[in-house]
Amino acid sequence: MQQEDDLRGLAKIMDFMRAVSILFVVINIYWYCYEAIQLWGINIGVVDKMLMNFQRTAGLFSSIVWTKLFCVVLLALSCLGTKGVKEEKITWTKINTFLATGFVFFFLNWWILALPLPLVANTALYIFTMTVGYICLLMAGLYMSRLLKSNLMEDVFNNENESFMQETRLMENEYSVNLPTKFWYAKKQHNGWINVVNPFRASIVLGTPGSGKSYAVVNNYIKQQIEKGFSLYCYDFKYPDLSTIVYNHLKNHQDAYKVVPKFYVINFDDPRGSHRCNPINPEFMTDISDAYESAYTIMLNLNKTWIQKQGDFFVESPIILLASIIWYLKIYENGKYCTFPHAIEFLCKRYEDIFPILTSYSELENYLSPFMDAWQGGAADQLMGQIASAKIPLSRMISPQLYWVMTGNDFSLDINNPAEPKILCVGNNPDRQNIYSAALGLYNSRIVKLINKKGQLKSSVIIDELPTIYFRGLDNLIATARSNKVAVCLGFQDFSQLNRDYGDKESKVVMNTVGNIFSGQVVGETAKTLSERFGKVLQKRQSMTINRNDKSTSISTQMDSLIPPSKISNLTQGMFVGAVSDNFDERIEQKIFHAEIVVDNAKVAAETKAYEPIPAVASFIDADGEDKMKQTIDDNYRRIKLDVAEIVKTEIERIKNDPALQHLIKAD
């Protein structure tokens, strides 16, 4: 009731001011058209005296503009209390039209009084223009007031309500990655920064294909970390896209390193452009668990469905068998033949030869007891099934080129060794993904073990298109590598992709332990998960009810999503949402961002144009100028087969000549 009384009182005040405004119009006409009004027989002596006093004391009529200005000011104030909206089709174009017309007719009509026309005609024309001008200004004021009070339809997507202030400071340190941004807040574009001051808390970059995650984020990670002297491991799914950036940026920023790292490439497609490296180098395997890790990585990369079935009999059996072979090659003749190709060839031999050889070593006897029980118990079908589970997937990897790359020792995988830092790029091929991913996953697992140690250089692991490869131990690396200064950056398209290829448990650990997250356009459950992660904020809600005679507006506040899923699902290319982590001594008040990452396209184009291709590593040209690549690679392939055949022959002879081991042969 009190509110209604207040509204009625306010309405009366507005009506009074409008009446005074009209009175000033009448006074202006009466003063400046006085002669014509006298001719019409209108003569009010009291009014004349009052107006003369006003003129004498305040100079109210010293200019024709003063009374008009008082009139317009009172008119504007009266419009603030406007109520009742008959229509919603009010636009700024209509308002501006009325405003301009009213200004011209109301303020610029002084010259009419000087026209060479009869006095009555001049006065009538002046009164007409004043009236039209006043009505137009009144309409503009009413429309403007109504529009400002009923602006619900101006921001139909709630952009203003969901915009927020973001970090505008540049916060750099010796490890940071800093990305310039542009963001919208309070109806204005601002320049800001995404400051990843602690990249060792791991980063993930999400986004559907074409959202700009590699161009805007991953490429910047590579460049800035090279500029700050990181040793680097980069998984390049579409070789040589990322590798070319790494090679050229390293070449141009060697002064960032105390010891300049050497650049290495693993590329199974082109042996000329690939270094050779043995991922199961015996020097870096200290325990049979290392062999088990390698076998696990290989088999799960070859059989992605096994990731969901870890612990099953027919999953663990082939892994244990392959691990036993790898460890056997490690201890045989001090690891002379300990390479992955030798392990494949050894596995392909007759099981009547494999098991006596392996079980003749006490270190492997317990590992292989399930196989020996099946063999000696006459369960040949079960045994063949166990062996076939290992042989069939591994047979896909029998390739002379792959054998060539994985049997050399051009470098070791301790990329953050202070004495010999390295920059390593491993290239995959989407057309041969299923074959190469297993071998590359082996490099990944070995690198994870070797770099996650104290006393090493700061290093970075860049994995773009993560689901194309099974990275065993990734969750543990993210959780524990921070103290060893290992920065992990993972790029993939969607959380569902990670769930599919890594399983629910491991993918959730990865998602929940990363400290820095970037997301371009994603949809569905991923968008909902991210929206929940960014939390809620107090937002205004306005509602309006309009009837024939009145209008009521109510404003309320409620907690709502800071960045709703619908916004994340419709992000423009180059626009990212996310959150960063901070440090004790580098506090970031606003960790969440929703901004466009600014990339200097002209600079990037100029850099790309100046890039040199990665040079060839090996030459297979002989003294006569003939290309011997195929012959060299085939010779290496045959040598591995001969090595394994000789190992089997020698070992069987040893067992036959040792009375303590002859019972193993008899089991055949």
TORRO-630188 format. One line per 2 residues: their letters; for each residue x, z, y of C-alpha. Coordinates in Angstrom, 2 decimals. Layout:
a = X/Z/Y | ...
//
This chain:
mq = 0.00/0.00/0.00 | 2.81/0.93/2.36
qe = 4.55/-2.36/1.59 | 1.41/-4.31/2.47
dd = 1.10/-2.44/5.79 | 4.74/-3.19/6.55
lr = 4.20/-6.88/5.83 | 1.12/-6.99/8.06
gl = 3.07/-5.28/10.85 | 5.93/-7.77/10.51
ak = 3.48/-10.66/10.63 | 2.00/-9.36/13.87
im = 5.46/-9.15/15.44 | 6.23/-12.73/14.40
df = 2.90/-13.94/15.83 | 3.63/-12.12/19.10
mr = 7.07/-13.75/19.43 | 5.56/-17.17/18.78
av = 2.94/-16.52/21.46 | 5.68/-15.54/23.93
si = 7.55/-18.70/22.97 | 4.49/-20.80/23.79
lf = 4.12/-18.86/27.04 | 7.64/-19.95/28.04
vv = 6.60/-23.58/27.40 | 3.61/-23.15/29.67
in = 5.77/-21.46/32.35 | 8.27/-24.31/32.22
iy = 5.51/-26.89/32.73 | 3.86/-24.82/35.48
wy = 7.11/-24.44/37.44 | 8.54/-27.94/37.14
cy = 5.18/-29.76/37.43 | 3.83/-27.48/40.14
ea = 2.80/-30.27/42.56 | 0.73/-32.12/39.97
iq = -0.91/-28.91/38.80 | -1.87/-28.17/42.42
lw = -3.50/-31.60/42.62 | -5.57/-30.68/39.54
gi = -6.87/-27.67/41.44 | -5.02/-25.01/39.45
ni = -3.71/-22.34/41.80 | -2.91/-18.84/40.56
gv = -1.32/-16.84/43.35 | -0.38/-13.83/41.23
vd = 1.49/-16.06/38.78 | 3.30/-17.78/41.60
km = 4.54/-14.47/42.97 | 5.69/-13.27/39.53
lm = 7.61/-16.47/38.86 | 9.21/-16.37/42.30
nf = 10.37/-12.79/41.63 | 11.85/-13.88/38.27
qr = 13.68/-16.71/39.98 | 14.95/-14.48/42.78
ta = 16.17/-11.64/40.50 | 17.22/-13.45/37.29
gl = 17.58/-17.12/38.29 | 15.27/-18.03/35.45
fs = 14.37/-21.44/36.90 | 17.79/-22.36/38.32
si = 18.04/-24.84/35.43 | 15.32/-26.60/33.47
vw = 17.14/-25.63/30.26 | 16.86/-21.80/30.50
tk = 13.16/-21.46/29.79 | 13.46/-24.01/26.98
lf = 16.31/-22.03/25.37 | 14.32/-18.76/25.53
cv = 11.40/-20.61/24.02 | 13.45/-21.99/21.08
vl = 15.16/-18.65/20.37 | 11.82/-16.86/20.14
la = 10.41/-19.69/18.04 | 13.33/-19.43/15.59
ls = 12.89/-15.66/15.28 | 9.17/-16.05/14.66
cl = 9.85/-18.51/11.82 | 11.81/-15.87/9.90
gt = 8.57/-14.14/9.00 | 6.85/-17.26/7.67
kg = 4.69/-16.71/4.62 | 2.45/-18.96/2.64
vk = 3.80/-22.17/1.11 | 1.37/-25.03/0.65
ee = 3.87/-27.36/-1.04 | 7.33/-27.40/-2.61
ki = 8.23/-30.95/-1.55 | 10.40/-29.78/1.31
tw = 13.78/-31.46/1.69 | 16.64/-31.13/4.15
tk = 16.07/-34.76/5.13 | 12.56/-33.93/6.31
in = 13.80/-30.81/8.12 | 16.61/-32.71/9.86
tf = 14.16/-35.44/10.94 | 11.80/-32.91/12.55
la = 14.74/-31.05/14.08 | 16.26/-34.15/15.67
tg = 12.91/-35.42/16.94 | 12.02/-32.04/18.37
fv = 15.40/-31.68/20.11 | 15.12/-35.11/21.75
ff = 11.52/-34.66/22.92 | 11.89/-31.03/23.97
fl = 15.33/-30.91/25.60 | 16.02/-34.48/26.70
nw = 12.77/-35.19/28.59 | 13.91/-33.95/32.02
wi = 14.41/-37.51/33.27 | 10.66/-38.22/32.92
la = 9.96/-36.21/36.05 | 12.16/-38.61/38.05
lp = 10.45/-41.80/36.86 | 8.97/-44.04/39.66
lp = 5.43/-43.41/38.41 | 2.43/-41.65/39.93
lv = 2.95/-37.88/39.96 | 0.06/-37.26/37.57
an = 1.42/-39.83/35.09 | 4.90/-38.24/35.15
ta = 3.41/-34.80/34.55 | 1.16/-35.99/31.71
ly = 4.10/-37.71/30.00 | 6.30/-34.61/30.45
if = 3.62/-32.33/28.98 | 3.13/-34.74/26.06
tm = 6.87/-34.84/25.19 | 7.18/-31.06/25.55
tv = 4.23/-30.54/23.22 | 5.46/-33.05/20.61
gy = 8.97/-31.61/20.78 | 7.74/-28.04/20.40
ic = 5.53/-28.93/17.42 | 8.45/-30.76/15.71
ll = 10.77/-27.77/16.26 | 8.07/-25.45/14.96
ma = 7.64/-27.56/11.80 | 11.41/-27.72/11.26
gl = 11.64/-23.93/11.61 | 8.76/-23.33/9.22
ym = 10.12/-25.76/6.64 | 13.65/-24.35/6.95
sr = 12.44/-20.80/6.49 | 10.38/-21.76/3.47
ll = 13.23/-23.70/1.91 | 15.74/-20.88/2.36
ks = 13.33/-18.38/0.88 | 12.33/-20.52/-2.08
nl = 15.63/-22.05/-3.20 | 15.02/-21.46/-6.90
me = 15.24/-25.17/-7.69 | 18.50/-25.76/-5.84
dv = 20.64/-24.33/-8.68 | 18.67/-25.28/-11.78
fn = 21.69/-24.80/-14.06 | 22.52/-21.37/-12.59
ne = 26.04/-22.52/-11.70 | 26.39/-20.28/-8.67
ne = 25.15/-17.20/-10.49 | 27.57/-17.80/-13.35
sf = 30.61/-18.60/-11.21 | 33.12/-15.80/-10.69
mq = 36.37/-15.12/-8.92 | 39.44/-15.99/-10.98
et = 43.17/-15.39/-10.76 | 44.71/-17.08/-7.73
rl = 48.18/-15.53/-7.99 | 51.09/-17.30/-9.68
me = 52.63/-14.72/-12.05 | 55.86/-15.97/-13.56
ne = 58.43/-14.34/-15.81 | 61.14/-15.58/-18.17
ys = 58.61/-16.24/-20.95 | 55.41/-17.19/-19.13
vn = 53.39/-20.39/-19.29 | 51.60/-21.09/-16.00
lp = 48.86/-23.67/-15.60 | 47.41/-24.59/-12.16
tk = 43.63/-24.69/-11.95 | 40.67/-25.49/-9.73
fw = 37.51/-23.44/-10.00 | 34.17/-23.10/-8.21
ya = 33.09/-19.82/-6.67 | 30.73/-18.91/-3.79
kk = 29.88/-22.57/-3.13 | 33.54/-23.40/-2.59
qh = 36.37/-24.82/-4.67 | 39.41/-22.56/-5.06
ng = 42.93/-23.11/-6.37 | 44.02/-20.72/-9.09
wi = 46.43/-20.12/-11.97 | 46.15/-19.39/-15.66
nv = 49.08/-17.05/-16.25 | 50.08/-16.62/-19.90
vn = 52.56/-13.86/-19.09 | 52.89/-12.83/-22.74
pf = 52.90/-15.91/-25.00 | 54.19/-13.75/-27.87
ra = 50.65/-12.41/-28.36 | 49.80/-15.90/-29.69
si = 47.57/-18.60/-28.23 | 44.88/-20.83/-29.67
vl = 43.63/-24.04/-28.07 | 40.17/-25.24/-29.11
gt = 38.28/-28.39/-28.25 | 36.45/-31.34/-29.71
pg = 38.38/-34.65/-29.89 | 38.98/-35.94/-26.36
sg = 38.43/-32.60/-24.61 | 42.02/-32.67/-23.31
ks = 43.51/-29.77/-25.26 | 46.79/-31.54/-26.07
ya = 47.14/-33.28/-22.72 | 46.31/-30.27/-20.56
vv = 47.54/-27.30/-22.61 | 49.73/-28.06/-25.64
nn = 51.99/-30.51/-23.78 | 52.46/-27.95/-20.99
yi = 53.36/-25.27/-23.52 | 56.06/-27.53/-24.96
kq = 57.51/-28.50/-21.59 | 57.52/-25.06/-20.00
qi = 58.96/-23.31/-23.04 | 61.79/-25.82/-23.27
ek = 62.42/-25.30/-19.55 | 62.72/-21.56/-20.25
gf = 65.21/-21.90/-23.09 | 63.04/-21.41/-26.19
sl = 64.09/-22.67/-29.59 | 61.13/-24.66/-30.87
yc = 59.33/-25.72/-34.01 | 56.67/-28.39/-33.47
yd = 54.25/-29.75/-36.07 | 53.35/-33.26/-34.96
fk = 50.30/-34.50/-36.87 | 50.33/-37.90/-35.17
yp = 54.07/-38.44/-35.10 | 55.79/-39.26/-32.73
dl = 53.34/-38.25/-29.94 | 54.53/-34.67/-29.44
st = 58.03/-35.27/-30.80 | 58.78/-37.84/-28.08
iv = 57.83/-35.28/-25.41 | 60.01/-32.63/-27.07
yn = 63.02/-34.94/-27.40 | 62.95/-36.23/-23.83
hl = 62.17/-32.88/-22.22 | 65.04/-31.25/-24.09
kn = 67.32/-34.05/-23.00 | 66.38/-33.48/-19.34
hq = 66.57/-29.64/-19.42 | 69.63/-28.76/-21.43
da = 70.81/-26.52/-18.61 | 68.09/-24.01/-19.60
yk = 70.09/-22.95/-22.66 | 73.27/-20.90/-23.03
vv = 73.93/-22.76/-26.28 | 72.31/-26.19/-26.17
pk = 70.08/-26.55/-29.27 | 70.35/-29.55/-31.54
fy = 67.33/-31.77/-32.01 | 66.14/-32.40/-35.57
vi = 63.29/-34.44/-37.03 | 61.63/-34.45/-40.44
nf = 59.80/-37.75/-40.98 | 58.96/-38.91/-44.49
dd = 57.70/-42.30/-43.29 | 61.04/-43.47/-41.91
pr = 64.23/-42.17/-43.57 | 66.28/-43.80/-40.79
gs = 64.61/-41.56/-38.23 | 64.70/-38.36/-40.28
hr = 67.21/-35.65/-40.93 | 67.45/-34.20/-44.41
cn = 66.70/-30.57/-45.17 | 66.17/-28.57/-48.32
pi = 63.26/-26.15/-47.63 | 64.08/-24.02/-50.68
np = 67.77/-23.69/-49.90 | 69.05/-21.01/-52.32
ef = 71.04/-19.32/-49.54 | 67.79/-18.25/-47.87
mt = 66.01/-17.07/-51.04 | 66.89/-13.47/-51.78
di = 64.10/-12.52/-54.15 | 61.74/-14.17/-56.61
sd = 58.92/-13.40/-54.17 | 60.46/-16.09/-51.91
ay = 60.05/-18.61/-54.72 | 56.47/-17.40/-55.22
es = 55.70/-17.90/-51.50 | 57.06/-21.45/-51.66
ay = 55.05/-22.27/-54.78 | 51.92/-20.77/-53.26
ti = 52.27/-22.87/-50.13 | 52.84/-26.10/-52.05
ml = 49.94/-25.67/-54.46 | 47.41/-24.54/-51.84
nl = 48.31/-27.46/-49.58 | 47.77/-29.85/-52.48
nk = 44.50/-28.17/-53.46 | 42.68/-26.93/-50.35
tw = 39.76/-25.68/-52.46 | 42.10/-23.18/-54.14
iq = 42.39/-21.29/-50.83 | 38.88/-19.94/-51.45
kq = 39.74/-19.07/-55.08 | 42.97/-17.13/-54.68
gd = 43.40/-14.76/-57.63 | 41.59/-16.94/-60.19
ff = 43.37/-17.55/-63.48 | 43.61/-21.34/-63.16
ve = 44.84/-20.99/-59.57 | 47.49/-18.35/-60.17
sp = 48.83/-19.86/-63.43 | 50.27/-23.10/-61.98
ii = 51.61/-21.18/-58.96 | 53.47/-18.71/-61.19
ll = 54.84/-21.56/-63.31 | 56.16/-23.44/-60.28
as = 57.61/-20.23/-58.81 | 59.44/-19.57/-62.07
ii = 60.95/-23.06/-62.02 | 62.09/-22.68/-58.40
wy = 63.72/-19.32/-59.12 | 65.32/-20.72/-62.27
lk = 66.93/-23.52/-60.23 | 68.10/-20.86/-57.76
iy = 69.97/-18.87/-60.43 | 71.18/-21.86/-62.47
en = 74.78/-22.71/-61.50 | 74.42/-20.81/-58.19
gk = 71.56/-22.98/-56.98 | 73.41/-26.29/-57.24
yc = 70.15/-28.07/-58.16 | 67.74/-25.85/-56.24
tf = 65.66/-28.46/-54.42 | 61.96/-29.17/-54.46
ph = 62.35/-32.65/-56.02 | 64.39/-31.12/-58.88
ai = 61.58/-28.57/-59.37 | 58.97/-31.35/-59.65
ef = 61.05/-33.30/-62.15 | 61.76/-30.19/-64.22
lc = 58.03/-29.40/-64.37 | 57.35/-32.92/-65.65
kr = 59.49/-32.35/-68.76 | 57.99/-31.38/-72.13
ye = 56.66/-27.84/-72.18 | 58.43/-27.40/-75.57
di = 61.67/-27.67/-73.55 | 60.55/-25.91/-70.35
fp = 59.41/-22.58/-71.81 | 62.44/-21.85/-74.03
il = 64.73/-22.55/-71.08 | 62.82/-20.40/-68.61
ts = 62.17/-17.47/-70.94 | 65.84/-17.37/-71.93
ys = 66.42/-15.68/-68.56 | 65.38/-12.05/-68.38
el = 64.32/-12.38/-64.70 | 61.61/-14.86/-65.71
en = 60.53/-13.47/-69.05 | 57.75/-11.25/-67.69
yl = 56.57/-13.93/-65.27 | 56.02/-16.37/-68.11
sp = 54.61/-14.00/-70.69 | 51.00/-15.35/-70.34
fm = 52.26/-18.85/-71.07 | 54.37/-17.71/-74.00
da = 51.44/-15.74/-75.44 | 49.26/-18.83/-75.28
wq = 51.97/-20.99/-76.81 | 52.90/-18.64/-79.62
gg = 49.27/-17.71/-80.25 | 48.31/-21.32/-80.87
aa = 46.16/-21.66/-77.74 | 47.53/-25.12/-77.03
dq = 44.46/-26.27/-75.09 | 44.68/-23.33/-72.71
lm = 48.41/-23.87/-72.24 | 48.00/-27.57/-71.57
gq = 45.31/-26.77/-69.03 | 47.61/-24.34/-67.22
ia = 50.47/-26.83/-67.13 | 48.24/-29.75/-66.13
sa = 46.92/-27.70/-63.18 | 50.46/-27.74/-61.83
ki = 51.59/-31.19/-62.95 | 48.66/-33.26/-61.73
pl = 48.75/-32.20/-58.05 | 52.56/-32.24/-57.87
sr = 52.74/-35.73/-59.38 | 51.23/-37.03/-56.12
mi = 54.40/-35.96/-54.35 | 56.76/-38.03/-56.49
sp = 58.16/-40.37/-53.89 | 61.76/-41.65/-53.45
ql = 61.51/-41.23/-49.66 | 60.22/-37.67/-49.91
yw = 62.93/-36.88/-52.49 | 65.57/-38.25/-50.12
vm = 64.54/-36.10/-47.15 | 64.11/-32.89/-49.19
tg = 67.45/-32.97/-51.05 | 69.85/-33.05/-48.09
nd = 71.34/-30.25/-46.04 | 71.77/-31.64/-42.53
fs = 70.56/-28.34/-41.06 | 69.08/-24.97/-41.96
ld = 65.63/-23.72/-40.98 | 66.76/-20.66/-39.01
in = 65.86/-22.40/-35.75 | 66.31/-19.29/-33.57
np = 69.82/-18.50/-34.78 | 71.73/-17.53/-31.59
ae = 74.86/-19.32/-32.78 | 73.03/-22.53/-33.77
pk = 69.67/-22.85/-31.99 | 67.52/-25.78/-33.00
il = 64.55/-27.81/-31.85 | 62.72/-29.08/-34.92
cv = 59.84/-31.56/-35.05 | 58.12/-32.34/-38.33
gn = 55.94/-35.42/-38.42 | 52.84/-36.00/-40.48
np = 50.86/-39.18/-41.00 | 47.04/-39.09/-41.01
dr = 47.01/-41.85/-43.66 | 49.18/-39.78/-46.05
qn = 48.09/-36.36/-44.97 | 47.30/-35.00/-48.44
iy = 50.80/-35.80/-49.72 | 52.92/-34.89/-46.73
sa = 51.04/-31.71/-45.81 | 52.23/-29.95/-48.97
al = 55.89/-30.68/-48.26 | 55.55/-29.85/-44.58
gl = 53.70/-26.65/-45.43 | 56.79/-25.65/-47.41
yn = 58.94/-26.09/-44.30 | 56.40/-24.04/-42.35
sr = 56.40/-21.11/-44.77 | 60.19/-21.00/-44.93
iv = 60.51/-21.14/-41.13 | 58.00/-18.30/-40.73
kl = 60.10/-16.11/-43.01 | 63.38/-17.00/-41.30
in = 62.45/-16.74/-37.62 | 60.47/-13.50/-37.83
kk = 63.56/-11.31/-37.69 | 65.12/-9.07/-35.08
gq = 68.11/-10.06/-33.01 | 67.23/-13.75/-32.81
lk = 66.56/-16.01/-29.84 | 63.12/-16.34/-28.30
ss = 61.33/-19.08/-30.18 | 58.08/-21.00/-30.17
vi = 55.93/-22.37/-32.99 | 53.62/-25.19/-31.85
id = 51.07/-26.29/-34.44 | 48.62/-28.90/-33.20
el = 45.75/-29.87/-35.53 | 46.31/-26.72/-37.58
pt = 43.65/-27.38/-40.28 | 45.53/-30.48/-41.48
iy = 48.13/-28.18/-43.03 | 48.01/-24.88/-44.88
fr = 50.31/-22.49/-43.05 | 50.76/-19.55/-45.41
gl = 51.61/-16.32/-43.66 | 50.22/-17.48/-40.32
dn = 48.05/-14.39/-39.85 | 51.01/-12.13/-40.54
li = 53.21/-14.11/-38.14 | 50.68/-13.67/-35.31
at = 50.28/-9.97/-36.04 | 53.98/-9.05/-36.36
ar = 56.12/-11.64/-34.59 | 55.48/-10.40/-31.05
sn = 58.30/-7.86/-31.20 | 60.67/-10.57/-32.44
kv = 59.83/-12.86/-29.51 | 58.10/-15.58/-31.51
av = 55.42/-17.38/-29.47 | 52.75/-19.10/-31.56
cl = 50.45/-21.79/-30.16 | 47.79/-23.20/-32.46
gf = 45.62/-26.20/-31.68 | 42.46/-27.11/-33.59
qd = 38.97/-28.39/-32.92 | 36.57/-25.71/-34.05
fs = 36.38/-22.32/-35.77 | 34.32/-23.88/-38.56
ql = 37.25/-26.18/-39.30 | 39.49/-23.14/-39.71
nr = 36.91/-21.40/-41.93 | 36.69/-24.46/-44.16
dy = 40.43/-24.88/-44.69 | 41.71/-21.29/-44.52
gd = 38.78/-19.28/-45.81 | 36.63/-16.76/-43.96
ke = 38.97/-13.79/-44.24 | 42.17/-15.42/-43.06
sk = 40.49/-17.47/-40.34 | 38.83/-14.33/-38.93
vv = 42.19/-12.58/-38.78 | 43.67/-15.52/-36.86
mn = 40.70/-15.66/-34.46 | 40.64/-11.92/-33.80
tv = 44.37/-11.27/-33.37 | 45.30/-13.93/-30.83
gn = 45.68/-12.65/-27.28 | 45.36/-15.92/-25.33
if = 42.58/-18.40/-25.89 | 41.82/-21.78/-24.33
sg = 38.66/-23.69/-25.15 | 37.49/-27.09/-24.07
qv = 34.12/-28.40/-25.18 | 32.98/-26.79/-28.45
vg = 29.48/-26.39/-29.84 | 27.42/-24.31/-32.25
et = 28.73/-21.04/-33.63 | 32.12/-21.49/-31.98
ak = 30.53/-21.62/-28.53 | 28.45/-18.52/-29.33
tl = 31.49/-16.63/-30.60 | 33.47/-17.44/-27.49
se = 30.59/-16.52/-25.20 | 30.35/-13.12/-26.87
rf = 34.09/-12.67/-26.50 | 33.93/-13.29/-22.75
gk = 31.21/-10.64/-22.41 | 28.36/-10.15/-19.96
vl = 28.09/-9.64/-16.22 | 25.38/-8.39/-13.87
qk = 23.44/-11.42/-12.61 | 20.60/-11.90/-10.13
rq = 17.27/-13.21/-11.32 | 14.72/-14.52/-8.78
sm = 11.09/-15.30/-9.47 | 8.49/-16.69/-7.08
ti = 4.68/-16.85/-7.20 | 2.83/-19.25/-4.90
nr = -0.90/-19.42/-4.28 | -3.09/-21.08/-1.64
nd = -2.52/-18.48/1.03 | 0.53/-16.47/0.12
ks = 3.86/-16.42/-1.61 | 5.63/-13.51/-3.32
ts = 9.29/-13.43/-4.34 | 10.93/-10.85/-6.57
is = 14.65/-10.39/-7.24 | 15.95/-8.45/-10.24
tq = 19.33/-7.92/-11.90 | 20.22/-7.95/-15.57
md = 23.28/-8.21/-17.79 | 23.75/-11.77/-19.00
sl = 26.52/-13.91/-20.49 | 29.38/-14.58/-18.11
ip = 29.90/-17.99/-19.72 | 26.85/-18.89/-21.87
ps = 27.21/-21.08/-24.98 | 25.41/-23.97/-23.26
ki = 28.14/-24.12/-20.60 | 30.89/-24.17/-23.23
sn = 29.03/-26.90/-25.15 | 28.94/-29.18/-22.10
lt = 32.38/-28.78/-20.56 | 33.85/-31.86/-18.91
qg = 37.15/-33.29/-20.13 | 39.93/-31.17/-18.65
mf = 37.64/-28.17/-18.04 | 38.52/-25.07/-20.04
vg = 37.21/-21.58/-20.53 | 39.24/-18.76/-22.01
av = 41.03/-15.49/-21.58 | 44.65/-14.37/-21.32
sd = 46.41/-11.12/-22.11 | 48.67/-9.17/-19.78
nf = 51.57/-6.68/-19.87 | 51.99/-3.06/-18.81
de = 53.91/-4.09/-15.71 | 52.02/-7.34/-15.06
ri = 48.35/-6.48/-14.83 | 45.83/-9.31/-14.60
eq = 42.52/-7.98/-13.32 | 40.51/-11.11/-14.08
ki = 41.71/-12.33/-17.46 | 38.78/-14.68/-18.09
fh = 38.78/-18.17/-16.61 | 36.39/-21.11/-16.34
ae = 38.29/-23.83/-14.54 | 39.72/-27.31/-14.54
iv = 43.37/-27.35/-15.54 | 45.11/-29.50/-12.94
vd = 47.46/-32.11/-14.37 | 49.49/-34.34/-12.08
na = 48.53/-37.61/-13.76 | 50.89/-39.71/-11.65
kv = 53.83/-37.45/-12.50 | 52.96/-37.45/-16.20
aa = 52.62/-41.25/-16.20 | 56.02/-41.61/-14.51
et = 57.63/-39.23/-17.02 | 56.03/-41.01/-19.96
ka = 57.18/-44.37/-18.69 | 60.77/-43.10/-18.49
ye = 60.71/-41.60/-22.00 | 63.23/-42.94/-24.47
pi = 62.28/-43.38/-28.13 | 63.75/-40.90/-30.59
pa = 67.00/-42.49/-31.81 | 67.71/-43.32/-35.44
va = 69.38/-40.53/-37.37 | 70.82/-42.29/-40.39
sf = 72.29/-45.75/-40.88 | 72.13/-47.48/-44.23
id = 74.16/-50.53/-43.16 | 77.25/-51.06/-45.30
ad = 80.59/-52.58/-44.27 | 79.23/-56.08/-44.85
ge = 76.28/-55.49/-42.52 | 73.75/-55.34/-45.34
dk = 70.87/-52.85/-45.23 | 71.18/-50.57/-48.27
mk = 68.40/-48.12/-47.43 | 66.16/-48.87/-50.39
qt = 69.07/-48.92/-52.80 | 70.45/-45.61/-51.45
id = 67.09/-43.87/-51.65 | 66.38/-45.24/-55.14
dn = 69.85/-44.14/-56.30 | 69.09/-40.62/-55.04
yr = 65.76/-40.69/-56.88 | 67.44/-41.71/-60.17
ri = 70.20/-39.14/-59.68 | 67.64/-36.33/-59.45
kl = 66.01/-37.47/-62.67 | 69.38/-37.63/-64.39
dv = 70.30/-34.18/-63.06 | 67.17/-32.65/-64.55
ae = 67.60/-34.49/-67.85 | 71.16/-33.18/-68.07
iv = 70.02/-29.62/-67.23 | 67.42/-29.69/-70.01
kt = 69.88/-31.12/-72.53 | 72.58/-28.57/-71.68
ei = 70.19/-25.63/-71.70 | 68.57/-26.55/-75.02
er = 72.05/-26.81/-76.59 | 72.91/-23.38/-75.18
ik = 69.77/-21.84/-76.66 | 70.33/-23.45/-80.07
nd = 73.89/-22.13/-80.18 | 72.89/-18.57/-79.22
pa = 71.50/-16.61/-82.20 | 69.72/-14.20/-79.85
lq = 67.74/-17.07/-78.32 | 67.10/-19.30/-81.31
hl = 63.67/-17.73/-81.88 | 62.53/-19.44/-78.67
ik = 63.14/-22.84/-80.20 | 61.43/-21.81/-83.41
ad = 58.27/-21.12/-81.44 | 57.79/-24.87/-81.12
//
